[in-house]
Amino acid sequence: MRRLFNTILAILFTATVFAQGDLLQKANEHYTKEEFNKAIDLYNQILMSNMESPEVYFNLGNAYYKTNQYTLSILNYERAKLLAPDDEDIDFNLQVANQKVVDSIQELPGIFIVRWWNSLVNSQTTDTWAVMSIFGFILFLVMMGFYFFAKSVDVKRITFWSGCFLILFTIFTWSFAAKQKSRLVNHTYAIVMQPTVTVKSSPSEKGTNLFVIHEGLKVKITDKLGDWVEIRLADGNKGWLQSESIERI
């Protein structure tokens, strides 16, 4: 009975994959024919089926951009970038779409080593870092095997230091994978979706007005209280706004 159940699940999964592939092909055809609204509907159908991919988000962002829906375009480019951080096409189109944003926020320079470290972590996806970590650990086991069974002192020395390097490589790449995974799960960044939003000093309508931001701006979520979220801009300014004003990336 269990085998039959697993077989049915496998068949259903395979059928779903083929169906989503057919939807993606149809969506791409609509996009090519400049039927952008039809393409948008199909791309969203794919995403509602939990079949996420950088390609779908990227194409959806392009379709939104073609229909002058720049905020939704930015949102989907950012989601594509989360899944494919080193994709140059996504970076380029995101930069173009961000030119439509009213607010021009100058990012704080920060410490060079911190910026370099974050850039390194974000250079690969979660899966890539995880595969590199597993590969490094396997090589570490191989080096340890050579170390314990080798008779030559030189071989032991080489394999020992190689093993030390590989275990450090494994630890770092695994931590990078965990950090990237955390970004995907926690959704700490968001896009402002309303045309104009007044940021408050406290999570209340009675709070002091601090500054105004506009749709399309990317913000970092630092806290949450009821229907309010605390956000921080790239220039360090912080404040509270209602959660309905933004959509998490």
N, C-alpha and C positions, 0 to 999 in steps of 0.2 A: 504493500500500500504506500509506504514512504517513497519507494522508488518511483511509483506511478505519479505521486504528487510532485516529486522533484522534476520528473520529465515534463509534466504539464507546466510547471513554473518556467522551465527552460524554454519551452515552446512559446509561451506567452511573452517572455523577455525578448526572444529573437524576433517575434512578430512586432513587438513595440519598437525595437531598434530599426527594423526595416520601415515601419510606418513613419517614424521620425525622420529617417533619411529621405523618404519620399516627400514629406512636408518641407524639409530643408531645400530640396531640389526645386519644388514648386515655388517656394518663397524667393529663391534666387532667380528663378525665371521671371517672376513678377518684377523683381528689382531691375533686372536687365531691360525689361520692357518699359521701365519707368512707371510702373503701377505700384507706387511706393506704399500707399495705404493698404493695399492687399498684401504686400510683402510684410508690412508691420504686423498685420493680424496673424499671419502664419508664423512669423518668428516668435510672437508672444504665445501662440499655442504650443510651440515646441518648449518654451521655457516653463510654461504652466505644467508641462508633463515631467518637470524636473530633469530635463535633458540639457543641462547647461554646457556651454562650450565657449571658448573665446571667439570662435567664428560666428556663432549665432549672435552674441552680444555686439560684436563688431559690425556685422551686417545690419543689425537692428539700429545701432547708433547711426550708421550711414543713411538708413532709410528715414530716420527721424530728422537728420540734418537736411536731407533733400526736401522735406516738407516744412522746413523752417521751425521745427520743434527742437530748438537748440539745447534746452535744459535736459530734456529726455535723451537727447543725443549724448550729452556729456555724461549723464548717469550711466548709460550703457557702455560708453567707451571706458569709463572707470571700472566697471564690472569686468569688462574684457581684459583690462590691464591687470586686475587681480589674478586672473587665471593664466595670463601670459605676460609677465612683467617685462620681458626682454623683447617684445614684438615692436619693431620700429614703426610699422604702419599704424598701429594703435596709438603710439606716442605722437606721431605726426598729426593724425586726424584729431586727437584730443587737444593738441595745441591750437589747431585751426578753430575748433569749436569753442575753446576758451576765450578766443578773441571776441566772441559775441557777449561775454559776460560784462556787465556794467562795472562791477567792482574790480579794481586793480590792486591786489594785496601784495606788498613786498614781503617775501619770506625772510624771517630772521636768518642771518648767516650761520649761526651755530658753530660748534667746534669742528674743525676739519676732520679729525679722526672719527668723530661720531657720524658725520655725513658720509664719510667713506665707508664706514662699517655698515650703515643702513643701506647704502647703495649696493654693497656686496651681497647682503642678505636678500635684497629685492631683485637681484639680477637673475634668479632662477625660481622656478615654481616649487611648491611643496613636494610634488612627486619627484622632481629632478634631484633636489637635495636629499630626499629619502633614499633614492636609488644609489646616489653617490656614497651615502653613509653605509648602506648595506655592502656595497662593493668594497669600500675601504675596510670594513670589519672582516670580510672574507679574506682579503689580502693579508690582514693582520694575523689571522689564524694560520695562513700559509707560512708567513714569516716565522711565527712561533714554532711551527712544526719543523722548519729548517733549523731553527736555533737549537731545539732540544735534541735533534738527531744528527746534526753536523758534527764532524770530528775536527775540522779545521778551526783554529782560533779566529782567523780572519773572517771566515764565513759566519761564525757566531757573532762577531762584532758587527758585521754589516747587517745581519738579520735582526739583531737586537735593536740597533738604532732605527732601522727601517720600521720595525714593529712599533717603536715609540712614536715615530712620525705618523704612522697609519692610525694608531688608536686616538691620537689627538685630532687627526683629520676626521675620523668617525664621529668623535664627540662634537666637533664644531659643526659639521654638516647636519648632524641630527638635530642640534639646537637650532640651526637655520630653518630646517624643515618644520620644527615645532613652532617657531615664530611666525613663519608664513601661514601655517595652519591656523594659528590664533587669529591672524588678520582676516582669514576667510570666515571663521566661525563667529567672531565677536562683532564684526561690522562696526568698527570704531570711527569710520569716516562716513560722511553723508553729503548730499547735495541739497542746497536750498531750492525748494520747488515753487514757492510763492513769489509773485513779482516783486514785492517789497515786504521786508520783515524788520520790525523794530526789536532790537536785542535789549533785554532788561537786566537790571542789576541783581534781581532775585527772581525765583520761580513764582511770580505773581503778576497779575495785570497792574497792580499798584506799585510795582517796582519802578525804579528810576530808569528812564530811557537813556541808554548808553550810546548806541550808534545804530545805523540802518544798513542792512545788507540786501542784496538782490538775488533773484533766481539764477541758478547755474553755478553759484559759488560753492566751492568745496570747503567743508568745515570738519573739525575733529570733535567727536563727542567725548566729553570728559566726565560727565555725571548725569544722573537721571533722578527726577523726583516727580512722581505722578505723571501728569501729562506734559511735564516740562523737562527739557534737557539743557545741560550746560555745554556750550560749545566754545572752542578756541580756534581763532583764525591763524593763518600762517604767520602773521606779524606779531602774534602773542596776545592780542586782545581777546578777552573772554566775556561771556555773559550768558543769559538764559533766554530761551525761546520755546514756544510750544512745539511738541514733537510732530504735530501735523504739518508744520512748516517745512520739514525736511524729509528726505527719503534716504535710508541707509544704503550705502554702496554694496 
